[in-house]
Amino acid sequence: MNHPLARSIFLLALVGLVLQASTAAALRQYSHVRDGTVVGLNFGIGWAHTDFTENGTAQSTESLSALQGGFRFGWAKSEYLMYSLDVGGWTHFEQDASNLIFTGTVNVTWFPGGQGFFVRGGAGGGFLQLERVPVGFDQRVRYQEPGWAFTAGLGYEFRLGEQFALGAAFDYRYLPIGNFEQLTDTKTYNTGLTVNLNWYL
């Protein structure tokens, strides 16, 4: 997903998918009934970078794009409010290095007016994992550090059936990792644009 053409194709496909969903929803209107168990998936593209201090100098890595996805299990109290446990990750691979961000957060999603638009936020835990091939070595070395994780997002979902909704969302994740190997004040930022699928059981 680092190539601009690949990103453009994905974004166009995402827009087309949402437009197709909106057309289908317009043909047959389903009410946004939310009451009980919710199971969901999301997948798309994400961007991430890390800020840190090394030897007293503040630095930041370049923003990398890669695949991102997750799973959701929750409970809808009403058409307006949903509680869920969301787990997900972002991972970027290169020939001699790889980055992984994983989070598990308890989220609250609010649907203003009980319709398709939503905003959500939550907190929990996660970890940052880096794999590198140090100079002079022929094998990768893995570094991993846990920390707090905070998330916020917004989006819109179209109800395509009595129990199924399809939509798109923009989410933001923040992981204040702290000390990480020889680095201090490490903070990781992750934004994602994903397709969201929810089943209201």
matplotlib code that plots the C-alpha trace (Angstrom):
import matplotlib.pyplot as plt

x = [0.0, 3.0, 2.6, 0.4, -1.5, -2.4, -3.7, -5.7, -7.3, -8.2, -9.8, -11.8, -13.0, -14.0, -16.0, -17.6, -18.6, -20.2, -22.0, -23.3, -24.5, -26.3, -28.1, -29.2, -30.3, -32.3, -34.1, -35.3, -35.2, -34.4, -34.7, -31.6, -32.7, -29.9, -30.8, -28.5, -25.4, -23.2, -20.4, -18.3, -15.3, -13.4, -10.6, -8.8, -5.7, -3.9, -1.0, 1.3, 4.4, 6.3, 7.7, 10.6, 13.6, 17.0, 20.1, 18.2, 17.0, 13.3, 12.8, 9.9, 9.7, 8.2, 4.5, 4.0, 0.9, -0.2, -3.1, -5.3, -8.2, -10.0, -12.8, -15.6, -17.9, -20.4, -23.8, -26.2, -28.2, -30.5, -30.5, -28.3, -25.6, -23.3, -20.6, -17.9, -14.6, -12.5, -9.3, -7.2, -3.9, -1.7, 1.3, 4.0, 6.6, 9.8, 12.7, 14.8, 12.3, 8.6, 6.4, 3.3, 0.7, -1.9, -4.6, -7.5, -9.9, -13.3, -15.3, -18.5, -20.2, -22.9, -25.4, -26.9, -30.6, -30.4, -29.4, -26.3, -23.8, -21.7, -18.8, -16.8, -14.0, -12.4, -9.4, -7.4, -4.0, -1.8, 1.8, 4.3, 6.6, 9.6, 11.7, 15.1, 18.2, 21.0, 24.2, 26.6, 23.8, 22.1, 18.9, 16.1, 15.9, 12.4, 11.6, 8.2, 6.8, 3.2, 1.4, -1.9, -4.0, -6.7, -8.9, -11.5, -13.3, -16.3, -18.2, -21.5, -23.2, -26.0, -28.5, -28.7, -30.8, -32.7, -29.5, -26.6, -25.0, -22.2, -20.3, -17.0, -15.0, -12.0, -10.3, -7.4, -5.3, -2.7, -0.3, 1.9, 4.5, 7.1, 10.5, 11.3, 14.8, 17.2, 14.4, 12.4, 9.0, 7.9, 4.5, 2.8, 0.1, -2.1, -5.0, -7.1, -9.7, -11.7, -14.8, -17.0, -19.4, -21.7, -24.2, -26.9, -28.0]
y = [0.0, 2.3, 2.9, 6.0, 4.1, 1.3, 3.8, 5.6, 2.3, 1.4, 4.8, 4.7, 1.2, 2.3, 5.3, 3.0, 0.5, 3.1, 4.7, 1.3, 0.7, 4.0, 3.2, -0.2, 1.4, 3.9, 1.2, -0.4, 1.4, -0.5, 1.1, 1.4, -1.0, -1.6, -3.8, -6.5, -8.3, -6.7, -8.4, -6.4, -6.3, -3.4, -3.4, -0.9, 1.2, 3.0, 5.4, 5.5, 7.3, 7.4, 10.4, 9.7, 11.3, 9.8, 11.2, 14.3, 15.0, 14.8, 12.8, 11.4, 8.5, 9.0, 8.2, 4.8, 3.4, -0.3, -2.6, -2.2, -4.1, -5.3, -7.1, -5.9, -7.5, -5.4, -4.7, -2.1, -0.5, 1.4, 2.9, 5.7, 3.9, 0.9, -0.5, -2.7, -4.4, -3.6, -5.3, -4.4, -3.8, -2.1, -3.7, -2.6, -5.0, -4.2, -6.4, -5.7, -4.3, -4.5, -2.5, -3.7, -1.8, -3.8, -2.4, -3.7, -1.0, -0.6, 1.8, 3.7, 4.6, 7.3, 7.5, 11.0, 10.8, 7.0, 7.0, 6.0, 8.7, 7.8, 9.0, 6.7, 6.7, 4.4, 3.4, 0.3, -1.2, -2.1, -2.5, -1.3, -4.0, -3.3, -5.8, -4.8, -6.3, -4.5, -3.6, -6.5, -9.1, -11.5, -12.1, -9.8, -8.5, -7.9, -5.1, -4.9, -2.6, -2.4, 0.7, 2.5, 3.0, 5.6, 5.8, 8.1, 8.0, 8.9, 7.4, 6.5, 3.1, 2.1, -0.4, -3.1, -5.5, -6.0, -7.1, -6.0, -2.6, -1.5, 1.7, 3.6, 5.1, 7.2, 6.3, 7.7, 5.7, 7.1, 5.0, 6.8, 4.0, 5.9, 4.3, 1.9, 0.3, 3.3, 5.7, 7.9, 9.7, 7.4, 8.1, 6.3, 7.7, 5.7, 6.9, 4.6, 4.7, 1.5, -0.3, -1.3, -4.3, -4.7, -7.5, -6.6, -10.0]
z = [0.0, -0.2, -3.9, -4.7, -7.4, -4.9, -2.4, -5.1, -6.3, -2.7, -2.0, -5.2, -4.4, -1.0, -2.3, -4.9, -2.3, -0.1, -3.0, -4.1, -0.5, -0.4, -3.6, -2.3, 0.9, -1.0, -2.9, 0.3, 3.6, 6.7, 10.1, 12.3, 15.0, 17.5, 20.4, 21.7, 20.5, 17.8, 15.8, 13.4, 11.2, 9.6, 7.0, 5.0, 4.9, 7.7, 8.3, 11.3, 12.6, 15.9, 17.8, 20.2, 21.9, 21.4, 23.1, 24.1, 20.5, 19.5, 16.3, 14.3, 11.8, 8.4, 8.0, 6.5, 4.9, 5.2, 5.7, 8.8, 10.2, 13.3, 15.0, 17.2, 19.7, 21.6, 22.9, 21.6, 24.3, 21.9, 18.4, 19.9, 21.9, 21.6, 23.8, 22.3, 22.7, 19.6, 18.8, 15.7, 14.2, 11.6, 10.1, 7.6, 6.1, 4.3, 3.2, 6.3, 8.8, 9.9, 12.2, 14.0, 16.1, 18.0, 20.3, 22.3, 23.5, 25.2, 23.0, 23.2, 19.9, 19.7, 16.8, 16.9, 16.1, 16.0, 12.3, 10.3, 11.4, 14.4, 16.5, 18.8, 21.3, 23.8, 25.8, 26.6, 25.9, 23.0, 22.0, 19.4, 17.8, 15.6, 13.8, 12.4, 11.0, 12.8, 11.0, 11.1, 11.8, 9.4, 11.5, 12.6, 16.2, 17.6, 20.0, 21.6, 24.3, 25.7, 26.7, 26.9, 23.8, 23.1, 20.1, 18.5, 15.2, 13.1, 10.1, 8.6, 8.0, 5.6, 6.8, 4.0, 5.9, 9.1, 10.9, 8.6, 8.1, 5.8, 6.1, 6.2, 9.1, 9.9, 13.1, 15.1, 17.6, 20.0, 22.0, 24.6, 24.9, 27.0, 27.1, 24.3, 24.2, 24.0, 23.1, 25.6, 25.4, 22.6, 21.1, 18.2, 16.1, 13.8, 11.5, 9.4, 6.6, 6.7, 5.5, 8.4, 8.6, 11.6, 12.3, 14.8, 16.2]

ax = plt.figure().add_subplot(projection="3d")
ax.plot(x, y, z, "-o")
ax.set_aspect("equal")
plt.show()
